[in-house]
Amino acid sequence: MHAPRATSRDVARLAGVAQSTVSYVLAGKGSISPETRERVRQAAEQLHYQPNLAARAMRTRRTGRVAAVMGLPTYNPAAMLAGASAAAQGAGYLMDVLHVDGSIETRSERVLELARSGQFEGVLSFTPLQPAAEDLAPTDVPVVVSETFDDEMHAAGELVDASPVVAFVEHLAALGHARFLHVAGPSQYASAVARRSAYLATVERLGLTSLGVVEGDWSGQAGLDAILSLPEDAPPLAVIASNDLVAVGVMRGAAQRGWSVPGDVSVTGWDNADVGPYLTPSLTTVDTDRAEAGRRAMRQLVAALRQEAAPHGLPPLTTIVWRESTAPPADRTARP
């Protein structure tokens, strides 16, 4: 049996407010404090509350629907879209997902068609548009462009935050590592460029030795090749890999050379792949909360719909997951 559908009364009970307050918050009306609004929205998200759109349309002549426009990304956007949908529901809207492709001009025109269609109260675009597109939309149907992807649908904005690379190098240096290697992603990706820059700046600031930056292609083979190219006396060494698959290639290459991980070679990855906890050793990595990225983008649209200030000063989307592949360097001089 399906659980009964949540009502505005259920949302009010969970949020600790009157039912009328829920109605005001979801309609974007009333003098409700920001703290109360956020509590109601979180309760609506938690309960997967869906407003009665037919009743709303009869009362307000509004559709209660928003559109999320996504290009054709190079990764699965399901988590991001799920987060956006939850935020939309929490604000009293249902979200439709539409995919567009083609030039920036074609994408911009398609988004403007959606905004003018009368089907949606607002449009959130995860794909870049022409600068004038937001201004050309109807005044009562805001178009918000999330700075989540660049024109090639590669990660951008908050998704390219490279601060975990700084934390990796600082932590490993504090453990006693003095020599580092970075296996970078392709230079046409903003995320790869940001991580490379963070690595080089941190190594220089701390007075560490870099054995180089090897540009790869996000593949395990790139990590394997990078390790096999090192001189025999490279360890002890810390490797900052561009993603988890590259890190696995690094670990494989270390094993082929008879170097232990993490004794001879500490390794970090990025993406928190499902296999990471089950490797031997388990892989230190970075988890990016893409669902939260989607929620934040949708909250920008909701703020525009309600003529409120967009959220700001939010914490990073990334979290370092420390596991077994990083440790103090082994004392190689003590070996027989």
C-alpha positions in Angstrom: 0.0 0.0 0.0 1.1 3.5 -0.7 1.6 5.9 2.2 -1.1 8.6 2.3 -0.2 11.8 0.4 1.1 14.5 2.7 -1.2 17.5 3.2 -0.5 21.1 4.2 -1.8 20.2 7.7 1.0 17.6 7.9 3.6 20.2 6.8 2.3 22.7 9.4 2.5 20.1 12.1 6.1 19.1 11.3 7.2 22.8 10.9 5.4 23.8 14.1 3.4 26.5 12.5 -0.3 27.2 11.6 -1.7 25.7 8.5 -2.4 29.2 7.2 1.4 30.0 7.5 2.1 27.0 5.2 -0.3 28.5 2.6 1.3 31.9 2.9 4.9 30.5 2.6 4.1 28.3 -0.4 2.3 31.2 -2.1 5.1 33.6 -1.4 2.8 35.9 0.5 2.5 37.4 4.0 5.1 38.8 6.4 6.7 35.6 7.3 10.2 35.6 8.8 13.0 34.0 6.7 13.6 31.4 9.4 9.9 30.3 9.4 9.8 30.2 5.6 12.9 28.0 5.6 11.4 25.7 8.3 8.2 25.3 6.3 10.1 24.6 3.0 12.3 22.0 4.7 9.2 20.3 6.2 7.5 20.2 2.8 10.7 18.7 1.2 10.9 16.1 3.9 7.3 15.1 3.5 7.4 15.2 -0.3 4.4 17.5 -0.1 2.8 18.2 -3.5 0.3 21.1 -3.6 -3.1 20.8 -5.2 -2.4 22.4 -8.5 -5.9 22.3 -9.8 -7.3 24.1 -6.8 -4.5 26.7 -7.0 -5.1 27.3 -10.7 -8.8 28.0 -10.0 -8.0 30.4 -7.2 -5.0 32.2 -8.7 -4.8 31.5 -12.4 -1.3 30.2 -11.8 0.0 26.8 -13.0 2.1 25.8 -10.0 4.7 24.4 -12.3 8.3 25.3 -13.0 10.6 24.0 -15.7 14.2 22.8 -15.3 16.1 22.9 -18.5 19.1 20.7 -18.8 21.6 20.3 -21.7 23.2 17.0 -22.6 25.9 16.7 -19.8 28.8 14.3 -19.7 27.6 12.7 -16.5 24.3 11.5 -15.0 22.4 14.6 -13.7 19.8 12.6 -11.8 21.0 13.7 -8.3 21.0 17.3 -9.2 17.6 17.2 -10.8 16.2 15.3 -7.8 17.5 18.0 -5.5 16.0 20.7 -7.7 12.7 18.8 -7.7 12.6 18.5 -3.9 13.3 22.2 -3.5 10.5 23.0 -6.0 8.1 20.8 -4.1 9.1 22.3 -0.8 8.2 25.7 -2.2 4.9 24.5 -3.5 5.7 23.8 -7.1 6.0 20.8 -9.4 9.0 20.7 -11.7 9.1 19.5 -15.3 12.5 18.5 -16.8 13.2 19.4 -20.4 16.4 18.7 -22.3 17.7 21.0 -25.0 20.7 20.8 -27.3 22.3 22.8 -30.0 24.0 26.2 -30.0 23.6 28.8 -27.3 21.3 30.8 -29.5 19.1 27.7 -30.1 19.0 26.9 -26.4 18.2 30.5 -25.5 15.3 30.6 -27.9 13.9 27.3 -26.6 14.0 28.5 -23.0 12.3 31.8 -24.0 9.6 29.8 -25.7 9.0 27.9 -22.5 8.8 31.1 -20.5 6.2 32.5 -22.9 4.2 29.3 -23.2 1.9 30.0 -20.2 2.6 26.6 -18.8 5.2 27.5 -16.2 5.6 30.2 -13.6 9.4 30.2 -13.9 12.2 28.5 -15.8 15.5 27.3 -14.3 18.2 26.7 -16.9 21.1 24.5 -16.0 22.6 25.2 -19.4 24.2 28.6 -20.3 22.1 31.1 -22.3 22.8 34.3 -24.1 23.2 37.2 -21.7 20.0 38.9 -22.9 17.8 35.8 -22.5 16.8 36.5 -18.9 15.9 40.1 -19.8 13.7 39.0 -22.7 11.6 36.7 -20.7 8.1 37.8 -19.6 8.2 40.0 -16.5 6.0 37.7 -14.6 7.9 34.5 -15.6 11.5 34.7 -14.3 14.2 32.8 -16.1 17.2 32.0 -13.8 20.4 30.6 -15.2 22.3 28.4 -12.8 26.1 28.7 -13.0 26.5 25.0 -12.8 27.8 24.1 -16.3 29.8 25.9 -19.0 28.8 26.0 -22.7 30.2 22.5 -23.2 28.2 21.2 -20.2 31.3 20.7 -18.1 31.1 21.5 -14.4 31.4 25.2 -13.5 30.6 27.5 -10.6 30.5 25.9 -7.2 31.1 22.5 -8.8 34.7 23.5 -9.6 35.6 24.5 -6.1 39.2 23.2 -5.7 39.6 23.9 -1.9 39.8 20.1 -1.2 43.1 19.9 -3.1 44.5 22.6 -0.8 43.3 20.5 2.2 44.8 17.3 0.8 48.3 18.8 0.3 48.3 20.6 3.6 47.2 17.5 5.5 49.6 15.1 3.8 52.4 17.6 4.3 51.5 17.7 8.0 51.8 13.9 8.0 55.4 14.2 6.8 55.1 14.0 3.0 57.5 16.3 1.1 57.1 15.0 -2.5 54.0 15.3 -4.5 52.6 14.4 -7.9 49.4 15.7 -9.5 47.7 13.6 -12.2 45.4 16.3 -13.7 42.3 16.1 -15.9 42.1 17.6 -19.4 42.8 21.3 -19.5 39.5 22.1 -21.3 37.7 21.4 -18.1 37.4 24.2 -15.6 37.5 21.8 -12.7 40.8 20.3 -13.9 42.3 23.8 -14.3 41.2 24.9 -10.9 42.6 21.7 -9.2 45.9 22.1 -11.0 46.2 25.7 -9.9 45.3 24.9 -6.3 47.9 22.1 -6.3 50.7 24.2 -7.7 50.0 27.2 -5.4 49.8 25.0 -2.3 53.0 23.1 -3.1 54.9 26.3 -3.7 53.4 28.0 -0.6 54.5 25.1 1.7 57.9 24.7 0.1 57.2 21.2 -1.0 58.7 19.3 -4.0 56.5 18.6 -7.0 57.5 15.7 -9.2 55.3 17.2 -11.9 51.7 17.7 -13.2 50.8 15.0 -15.6 47.7 15.8 -17.7 45.4 12.8 -18.2 42.0 12.0 -19.6 40.1 11.1 -16.4 41.0 7.4 -17.1 42.6 4.7 -15.0 45.2 4.3 -17.7 46.3 8.0 -17.1 47.0 7.2 -13.5 48.8 4.0 -14.3 51.0 5.7 -16.9 51.9 8.5 -14.6 53.2 6.2 -11.9 55.1 3.9 -14.3 56.9 7.0 -15.6 58.4 8.0 -12.2 62.0 7.2 -11.3 62.7 4.3 -8.9 63.6 6.6 -6.0 60.3 8.6 -6.2 58.7 7.3 -3.0 57.8 8.3 -0.4 55.3 10.2 -2.5 51.8 11.7 -2.3 49.6 11.6 -5.5 46.7 14.0 -6.0 44.6 12.3 -8.7 42.0 14.1 -10.7 39.2 11.5 -10.0 38.7 8.1 -8.4 39.3 6.2 -11.6 42.7 7.9 -12.1 43.5 7.2 -8.4 42.7 3.5 -9.0 45.2 3.5 -11.9 47.8 5.1 -9.6 47.2 2.4 -7.0 47.6 -0.3 -9.7 50.8 1.2 -11.0 52.2 1.4 -7.5 51.5 -2.3 -7.0 53.2 -3.2 -10.3 56.3 -1.4 -9.1 56.3 -3.0 -5.7 55.4 0.2 -3.9 52.9 0.0 -1.1 49.8 2.2 -0.7 49.8 4.1 1.6 53.3 3.3 3.0 55.2 4.3 -0.1 52.5 6.2 -2.0 49.6 8.1 -0.5 46.7 8.5 -3.0 43.7 10.8 -3.1 40.8 10.7 -5.6 37.7 12.8 -6.4 34.0 11.9 -6.9 33.5 9.4 -4.1 32.7 6.5 -6.5 30.7 3.6 -5.0 33.7 1.3 -5.2 36.0 3.5 -3.1 35.2 2.2 0.3 35.7 -1.4 -0.9 39.2 -1.0 -2.4 42.2 -2.3 -0.6 43.2 0.1 0.8 39.9 2.1 0.7 40.3 5.4 -1.2 40.5 8.9 0.3 38.3 11.1 -2.0 36.0 14.1 -2.3 32.3 13.9 -2.2 30.3 16.6 -4.1 26.7 17.0 -3.0 25.1 17.4 -6.4 21.6 17.1 -5.0 22.4 20.2 -2.9 23.6 21.9 -6.0 20.2 21.3 -7.6 18.4 22.5 -4.5 20.4 25.7 -4.4 19.7 26.4 -8.1 16.0 25.9 -7.6 16.0 28.1 -4.6 17.4 30.9 -6.7 14.4 30.5 -9.0 11.9 30.4 -6.1 13.5 33.6 -4.7 13.0 35.3 -8.0 9.4 34.1 -8.2 8.8 35.6 -4.7 11.0 38.7 -5.3 13.2 37.7 -2.4 16.9 37.8 -2.0 18.6 34.6 -3.2 20.4 32.5 -0.6 24.1 33.5 -0.1 27.0 32.6 2.2 26.3 28.9 1.8 28.9 26.2 2.8 30.9 24.4 0.1 29.3 21.5 -1.8 32.4 19.4 -1.3 33.4 17.1 1.6 36.6 15.2 2.0 36.2 11.5 2.9 39.4 10.4 4.6 40.1 6.7 4.2 43.0 4.2 4.2 44.9 5.3 1.1 46.5 8.3 2.9 48.9 8.0 5.8 52.3 9.2 7.0 55.1 8.1 4.6 57.0 4.9 5.4 60.6 5.1 6.5 62.2 3.5 3.5 65.7 3.8 5.0 64.7 1.4 7.7 64.0 -1.4 5.3 66.4 -4.3 4.9 
